[in-house]
């Protein structure tokens, strides 16, 4: 199976490593809360036609490695993902909302995102190889 995915007019491979944390980095992602967060993330990624490569819900942060279609903005994706999971968590676990320092915020502001692609060394080798190939083609072209 190819690492590339297809849309109607696009072939793509956009992988993102996303990390986000609960408010005040509380160690709240345990037990049923962690399972519900994981279910929400999986459902939302499927809804956005994305694909989870790896998901790890730890007690104080979430690591998500996902393939997200290029038509989906990463900032909108993460914002909606955090918003929807927070709503569902607060609806299912109402006692969490009663904590005076949380208000209506389950997740901390912001997130960390990194694109996952080819190794930098591989890209350097590819660029050098392409340069040599173009030089060969130029030389061949001059001979004819």
C-alpha positions as CSV (number, residue, x, y, z in Angstrom):
1,X,0.0,0.0,0.0
2,X,1.3,3.4,-0.9
3,X,2.0,6.0,1.7
4,X,0.0,8.5,-0.5
5,X,-3.7,9.0,-0.4
6,X,-6.0,10.3,-3.1
7,X,-8.7,13.0,-3.3
8,X,-10.6,13.7,-6.5
9,X,-7.7,15.8,-8.0
10,X,-4.9,15.4,-5.5
11,X,-2.5,12.8,-4.4
12,X,-1.2,13.6,-0.9
13,X,0.8,12.5,2.1
14,X,0.5,15.1,4.9
15,X,1.4,13.7,8.3
16,X,1.4,15.8,11.4
17,X,2.7,15.1,14.9
18,X,0.3,17.1,17.2
19,X,0.7,17.5,21.0
20,X,-1.7,19.2,23.3
21,X,-2.3,19.3,27.0
22,X,-5.1,19.7,29.5
23,X,-5.5,23.1,31.3
24,X,-2.7,23.6,33.8
25,X,-1.3,20.3,32.6
26,X,-3.3,18.5,35.2
27,X,-2.9,14.7,35.2
28,X,-6.6,14.2,34.4
29,X,-6.3,11.9,31.3
30,X,-6.7,8.6,33.2
31,X,-9.3,5.9,33.2
32,X,-12.6,6.6,31.6
33,X,-11.7,10.2,30.8
34,X,-8.7,9.0,28.7
35,X,-10.9,6.4,26.9
36,X,-13.5,9.1,26.1
37,X,-10.8,11.5,24.8
38,X,-9.4,8.7,22.6
39,X,-12.9,7.8,21.2
40,X,-13.5,11.5,20.4
41,X,-10.2,11.9,18.6
42,X,-10.7,8.8,16.6
43,X,-14.3,9.8,15.6
44,X,-13.3,13.3,14.6
45,X,-10.3,12.3,12.5
46,X,-12.5,9.8,10.7
47,X,-15.1,12.5,10.1
48,X,-12.4,14.8,8.6
49,X,-11.4,11.9,6.2
50,X,-8.0,11.7,8.0
51,X,-6.2,8.7,9.3
52,X,-4.6,8.1,12.7
53,X,-1.1,6.7,12.4
54,X,-0.4,6.7,16.1
55,X,-2.4,8.0,19.1
56,X,-1.1,8.1,22.7
57,X,-3.3,9.6,25.4
58,X,-1.0,10.0,28.4
59,X,-2.1,11.3,31.8
60,X,-1.1,14.9,31.2
61,X,-0.9,15.2,27.4
62,X,-1.9,13.8,24.0
63,X,0.3,12.7,21.2
64,X,-1.4,12.3,17.8
65,X,0.3,11.3,14.6
66,X,-2.2,11.7,11.9
67,X,-2.5,12.0,8.1
68,X,-4.8,15.0,7.4
69,X,-6.0,15.9,3.9
70,X,-4.4,19.1,2.5
71,X,-7.8,20.7,2.1
72,X,-8.1,20.8,5.9
73,X,-6.3,23.6,7.8
74,X,-4.2,22.2,10.6
75,X,-5.2,25.1,12.9
76,X,-8.9,24.5,12.2
77,X,-8.4,20.8,12.7
78,X,-6.8,21.1,16.1
79,X,-9.1,23.8,17.3
80,X,-12.2,21.8,16.4
81,X,-10.7,18.6,17.8
82,X,-9.9,20.2,21.1
83,X,-13.3,22.0,21.2
84,X,-15.4,19.0,20.5
85,X,-13.5,16.7,22.9
86,X,-13.8,19.3,25.6
87,X,-17.6,19.6,25.1
88,X,-18.0,15.9,25.2
89,X,-15.8,15.4,28.3
90,X,-17.7,18.2,30.2
91,X,-21.0,16.7,29.2
92,X,-20.1,13.2,30.2
93,X,-18.0,14.1,33.3
94,X,-19.9,17.0,34.8
95,X,-17.9,17.0,38.0
96,X,-14.9,18.3,36.0
97,X,-16.7,21.5,35.1
98,X,-17.4,22.3,38.7
99,X,-13.7,23.0,39.5
100,X,-13.5,26.7,39.9
101,X,-10.2,27.2,38.1
102,X,-11.3,25.4,34.9
103,X,-14.4,27.3,33.8
104,X,-15.3,26.0,30.3
105,X,-11.8,25.2,29.3
106,X,-10.6,21.6,29.4
107,X,-7.5,22.1,27.2
108,X,-4.7,24.6,27.5
109,X,-4.4,27.3,24.8
110,X,-2.2,26.3,21.9
111,X,-0.6,23.1,20.8
112,X,2.6,21.8,19.2
113,X,2.6,20.6,15.6
114,X,5.3,19.3,13.5
115,X,5.2,18.0,9.9
116,X,6.4,14.5,9.4
117,X,8.1,13.9,6.1
118,X,11.2,12.5,4.6
119,X,14.3,12.6,6.6
120,X,16.4,15.7,6.0
121,X,19.4,13.7,5.0
122,X,17.3,11.8,2.4
123,X,16.1,15.1,1.0
124,X,19.7,16.4,0.7
125,X,20.7,13.2,-1.1
126,X,17.7,13.5,-3.4
127,X,18.5,17.1,-4.3
128,X,22.2,16.2,-5.0
129,X,21.1,13.2,-7.1
130,X,18.7,15.4,-9.0
131,X,21.4,17.9,-9.7
132,X,23.7,15.2,-11.0
133,X,20.9,13.8,-13.2
134,X,20.1,17.2,-14.6
135,X,23.8,17.7,-15.4
136,X,23.9,14.3,-17.2
137,X,20.8,15.2,-19.2
138,X,22.3,18.6,-20.1
139,X,25.4,16.9,-21.4
140,X,23.4,14.4,-23.4
141,X,21.3,17.1,-24.8
142,X,24.4,19.1,-26.0
143,X,25.7,16.0,-27.8
144,X,22.7,15.7,-30.0
